[in-house]
Each structure stands twice: as structure tokens, then as C-alpha cells.
Amino acid sequence: MTGYLDHLTVERGLAQNTIASYRRDLRRYTEYLVTAGVRGLGEVAESDVAGFLTALRQGDDDHPPLSATSAARAVVAVRGLHRFALLDGLVPDDVAHEVRPPTPARRLPKAVPVESVIALIEAAGSLEGPRGLRDRALLEVLYGTGARISEAVGLAVDDLDRGQATVRLKGKGGKERVVPVGSYALRAVEDYLVRARPALAANSSGGVRGGALFLNVRGGPLSRQSAWSILRTAAERAGLTAELSPHTLRHCFATHLLDGGADVRVVQELLGHASVTTTQVYTLVTVDRLREVYATSHPRALT
């Protein structure tokens, strides 16, 4: 198992969070095999892999039942382990090849209307002092670039090219992409850099490490948890009752682009999706929007 995880880390370049999830899944798989009396990968049969999937979905005294999404991730980790063992000559057959992960229910991304996004950003910026300028700049960047929260809080000042109006985002697996930044986000970041960041940086006893763009009140890099708290607090201040998550502004970015006529492959590049299939889930949202507009606007659509 260690060799496989090293392979994923070094050769595949998977993110540390993904590696940690795979390690947990494979540890549970190993425990399942030991309980079943299987002493090594060479003794595993296809029925053992299928039985592990069933156990994941049913749960036991020590583990709650896993959702289709979590079980699918675990099965993918197990299938990868067996394929790795085959290619390395450790086993004669890939017994996990025919065991298919469960198909998760397709959940549509949750986006809110443009007016609600504007209200959210305005509410974030209504806070007096450096924090208000920082919070507004953060939400403008999230909505204006489609960045994940982890990508936004990981930004360094030098990642923003104000002359070219672009930002360099570091995505999953260390993959980088350069995306445009709109004028609203640029203006908000400029205000923050000039009027707020120096004051926040001055609160750091050991100096700002790494030139992080977004700082907390102690002068250190802003965390994902703090960014999520900023979003939630702004939503409460704006009186938004829709369920919001750290991904909400990313969903809004994609949905509003497609609603405005953007090509799905352009949105794919902006979001940093490896496959256009991942991005196409957003087209389902816009089709629903088209149906709604059609039903309320066309004189022969009413029933």
C-alpha cells in the first residue's frame, strides 16, 4: 500500500488531501481483508472486493454506512491499488477490474441570482476598517475568477498581475491556471492592498510569511475556515436565506457565465476542470433556467 501511495504522490502528483483520503480508504480495505482471512493481495478474489463495497454501503458497529460518493472514492482507491500491483508484477490478475463503483446521484450545483451575489459582496464590504476591505476583495475574487476557496486563500500578492488583469491560481494536484480578473475584483483588491493589507500585516509579530495576499487579523495567511466564516457572516448580514457553501460563488461564476452565453469549454478552462464532463453539470442548471423563462414568457407555453 505504501508503494502505491508513494506512486500517487510522486508520479501522479495528487493533492495531499486526496492522498490522505486514499490512505484511510485503503487502511479500511486492509482491515476488511484481514477480518475475512485474506493474508495478502495475491489471495484477494473479486468477491472480496465486491464484499468490501457492500460493507461500505451497509456500515457496521464501527463505521456508519457510506454515501455512494464516498463509497465510490474508496472503490476507486482499491481498484487503483490492484492495478498498480498487477503492473508491478506483484499479482497475476487484476481482480478488482470488474467491480464498478456505485454511481452517485447527480446533484446540481447551487447558484444564487446575480442580485444576491451583489448583495452578499456589498454586505461583506459594509464592515468598517481593514476587515471590510479584505472581505469584499476576497468575495470579489471568488466570484470574479471562479476560484476555489483553497485557491483564493493560497494566493500570494505576486500571483495577481494587475497590469494584465489576470491571476495565477494553483488548483488540485498543484496544477496552475491563469484566469482573467474583472474590473470590480481588481478595484476591490487594489483598495485592500493600499488601505487594508498593510494594517493587517503590521499585526504580525514575525512578519508575513510567503507574501500571502489575504491576511487574517493577526497578520498571518487567511485560512479556509476563516474564509468560509466571512462568506457565512456576509450572507447573514445580507439577509440571504438560500443555503450557501464555500463553493457557492464558484457555482455562481460558472452558471452566470453560461447563462450569459459563454462556451462550456471556456468555462472548463476557467474552472480548471480536467474533463469537460465535470463542467457540463452546469449546463443542466442553465437548461432549467431556459425552461423557466420560456414557460413564463412565451404566449403558447402556458398550460
Buried (B, 14 or more C-beta within 10 A) or exposed (E): BEEBBEBBBEEEEBBEEBBEBBBEBBEBBBEBBEEBEBEEBEEBEBEBBBBBBEBBBEEEEEEEEBBBEBBBBBBBBBBBBBBBBBEEEEBEEBBBEEBEBBEEEEEEBBBBEBEBBEBBBBBBBEBEEBBBBBBBBBBBBBBBBBBBBBBBBBBBBEBBEEEEEBBBBBBBEEEEBEBEBBEBBBEBBEBBBEEBBEBBBEBBEEEBEEEBBBBBBEBBBBBBEBBBEBBEBBBEBBEBEEEBBBBBBBBBBBBBBBBEEEEBEEBBBBBBBEEEEEBBBBBEBBEEBEEEEEEEEEEEEEE
